[in-house]
Structures are given as C-alpha cells and as structure tokens.
Amino acid sequence: MSTEDQRFAYKVRQILNQGADGLDHEIVSRLHDGRQKALAQQRIAVGGLSLAGVGHVTGRLSTYARALIAAFALLAGVVSTYYWNSFEQATENAEIDSALLSDELPPAAYLDKGFQAWLERSSQSSP
C-alpha cells in the first residue's frame, strides 16, 4: 500500500469516526461487533500463525506468472512468424529457380539487364 493510499485510508477513518461520535451507543456497538467478525473471517489462523495478507502476496506472484506466460507466448509468436516467413521466402525462391531452370532460354538471356528487371517485376506481381 502506497503512502498516498495510507493517507487516504486515514482520512476516511477520521471522517467515519467523527460520524460515529453522533450515533447511538447500541449502533456503535453493533458496528464494532460487525467489524470484529469481518476481521476474524479475513484472518486464517493455522497453528497460532496468522496468514492475513498471504493472498495479496500470492496474487502478486500469479500476476508475475501471467505476465511471464504472456511474454513467452509473444516471443514464441514472433519467432514462429519469423521462421514461417523464411520458409515462405525459400519456397518462392525455389519456385522461381525451378521455373527458370525448366525454361528453354539461352544462357545469355540471364545476363541481360532487362531480363533481370522483368524477373523482379514478375516476382513482385505474383501472389
């Protein structure tokens, strides 16, 4: 709990105490009993050892665990996307290579700069 939260809780308690001063003694007694019952239910006694506040610690740990799992899932997604794109690119290159090798062009055509430009345009326009 931050210092600001503690100050706020203190101010709320003071205001409630001021309002309780004007209440009937029987009502104040019932409110006090209700508060004591609520506090008793909040504490879990195990062998004389109070575990009040343990839920807060375990809740924080589970938050860290969830954040760690989310970060790991994100990392796994990024890595798998990278490899998927690499395999897609390799597949496209293999298709272009096999198409070029199966074609009956003379070797001089592959040295033509216009042919290289045509290859780039055709590879960009293919899905």
C-alpha positions in Angstrom: 0.0 0.0 0.0 1.5 3.3 -1.0 1.8 6.3 1.3 -0.9 8.1 -0.6 -3.3 5.2 -0.1 -2.4 5.1 3.6 -3.2 8.9 3.9 -6.5 8.4 2.1 -7.4 5.5 4.4 -6.5 7.6 7.5 -8.7 10.5 6.3 -11.6 8.1 5.6 -11.2 6.6 9.0 -11.2 10.0 10.7 -14.4 11.0 8.9 -16.1 7.8 9.8 -15.0 8.2 13.4 -16.4 11.7 13.5 -19.7 10.5 12.1 -19.8 7.6 14.6 -19.5 10.1 17.6 -23.0 11.2 16.9 -24.5 7.7 16.7 -26.4 5.9 19.4 -24.2 3.6 21.7 -26.2 0.5 20.6 -25.5 1.2 16.9 -21.8 1.8 17.5 -21.6 -1.4 19.5 -23.2 -3.4 16.6 -20.9 -1.7 14.1 -17.9 -2.7 16.3 -19.1 -6.3 16.5 -19.6 -6.5 12.7 -16.1 -5.1 12.1 -14.6 -7.7 14.5 -16.4 -10.5 12.8 -15.2 -9.3 9.4 -11.6 -9.1 10.6 -11.9 -12.6 12.1 -13.1 -14.0 8.8 -10.3 -12.3 7.0 -7.6 -13.9 9.1 -6.9 -17.6 8.8 -5.2 -19.0 11.8 -3.0 -22.0 11.3 -1.4 -23.3 14.5 -1.5 -19.9 16.0 0.2 -18.3 13.0 -1.9 -15.6 11.3 -1.8 -15.8 7.5 -3.6 -12.5 6.9 -2.2 -10.8 3.8 -0.8 -14.0 2.2 -3.5 -13.8 -0.5 -2.0 -10.4 -1.6 1.5 -11.9 -2.0 0.2 -15.0 -3.9 -2.0 -12.7 -6.1 1.1 -10.7 -6.9 3.0 -13.8 -7.8 0.3 -15.0 -10.0 0.3 -11.6 -11.8 4.0 -12.0 -12.4 3.5 -15.6 -13.6 0.7 -14.4 -16.0 2.9 -11.6 -17.3 5.8 -14.1 -17.8 3.5 -16.5 -19.7 2.2 -13.7 -21.9 5.7 -12.5 -22.7 6.8 -16.1 -23.5 3.7 -16.5 -25.8 4.5 -13.2 -27.6 8.1 -14.3 -28.1 7.1 -17.7 -29.4 4.7 -16.0 -31.8 7.4 -13.6 -33.1 9.9 -16.5 -33.6 7.4 -18.7 -35.3 6.3 -15.8 -37.6 9.9 -15.2 -38.5 10.5 -18.8 -39.4 7.3 -19.1 -41.3 8.2 -16.0 -43.4 11.7 -17.5 -44.0 10.1 -20.8 -45.3 7.7 -18.9 -47.5 10.5 -16.9 -49.0 12.5 -20.0 -49.6 9.5 -21.7 -51.3 9.0 -18.6 -53.6 12.7 -18.7 -54.5 12.6 -22.4 -55.2 9.6 -21.9 -57.5 11.4 -19.1 -59.4 14.6 -21.2 -59.7 12.7 -24.2 -60.9 10.8 -22.1 -63.4 14.0 -20.5 -64.7 15.8 -23.9 -64.9 13.0 -25.6 -66.7 12.7 -22.8 -69.3 14.5 -23.1 -72.6 16.2 -19.7 -72.5 19.8 -19.3 -73.8 22.3 -18.5 -71.0 22.9 -15.1 -72.5 19.3 -14.1 -71.6 20.1 -14.4 -67.9 22.9 -11.8 -68.3 20.5 -9.3 -69.9 19.7 -6.4 -67.5 16.2 -6.1 -69.0 15.6 -9.8 -68.1 16.6 -9.1 -64.5 14.2 -6.2 -64.3 11.4 -8.4 -65.8 12.2 -11.1 -63.2 11.9 -8.5 -60.4 8.6 -7.2 -61.7 7.1 -10.6 -62.2 8.1 -11.8 -58.8 6.6 -8.7 -57.2 3.3 -9.1 -59.1 2.9 -12.8 -58.3 0.9 -13.6 -55.2 
